[in-house]
Amino acid sequence: MTRNIVVISDTHCGCRLGLCPPSVALDDGGTYVHSKLQAKVWEMWKEFWGEWVPRVTKGEPFVVIHNGDVIDGNHHESVTQVSHNIGDQVAIAREVMHVPLNMPNCTGYYHIRGTEAHVGKSAQAEEGLAASLGASPNEEGQYARWELWVRLPSGPLVHFSHHIGTTSSAAYESTAVHKELVEAYNEAGRWGDEPPDCVVRSHRHRHYEIRIATTKGYGISTVTPGWQLKTPFVWKGTLGRTGTPQIGGILIRGGDEDPLFTRFKIWKIERSKEVQL
């Protein structure tokens, strides 16, 4: 039994802008060496698990949840992949995930299915990877699942799923995040189910969180950051053109005074250097 959940997502392994170890062997015998920016993100990955997680969990046991899009896939006719061989991408992801899963205080692993464009129809690439990593299966025997309900020892109920609406305007960044919690309350009320105290989403690669007052203290809707640098698709959006990638993850913890609270660790990637005229 643990009261600590560490959530990461959107690693997009297999992309030349995604999370990648220093060097990886490819299926044909070649080797890919990560870029200078990927090297920075890899150092963040090691610091996240080696320093931040032990500190915020106070050295206690924790479970890891990957909230989807573990690999990049062959999507939208893009050409930014290390390899279009999904086996290569899965091998990279496996090496990446061995970092947290081999930690002595990691007591469990759950995997959420991401976007089909990245991880295959019905997230078939994630299913095989999650099984090989020892993810806990659901009642249907799926090692990668579309959703996950978790009850913390202190009582709160948390719901995990990958997708959430996006926006090209920072002024409306809270809209879909707030709606996600409101819609969960609505569905639970209609059918007499217990509503979640916290909903966790990903997909945006940008962290955002809202809290509202409830009889239990507060309800939380939170979105995880990602582990991918800016791809050509990001430059098409208003937030992407001037924004910088948000790299990191979140902690969900059952507390002593508060039954539930969250913490997050976010790094930014510095913007391009200015040109002096």
Secondary structure, DSSP 8 states (H G I E B T S, - for coil): --SEEEEE----BTBTTS---SEEE-TTS-EEE--HHHHHHHHHHHHIIIIIHHHHTTT--EEEEE-S--B--S-TT---BS-S-HHHHHHHHHHHHHHHHTSTTEEEEEEE---HHHH-GGGHHHHHHHHHTT----TT--SEES-EEEE-TTS-EEEE-S-----S-GGGTTHHHHHHHHHHHHHHHHHT----SEEEE-SSSS-EEEEEEETTEEEEEEE--BS----TTGGGSHHHHH---EEEEEEEE--SSSS-EEEEEEEE---------
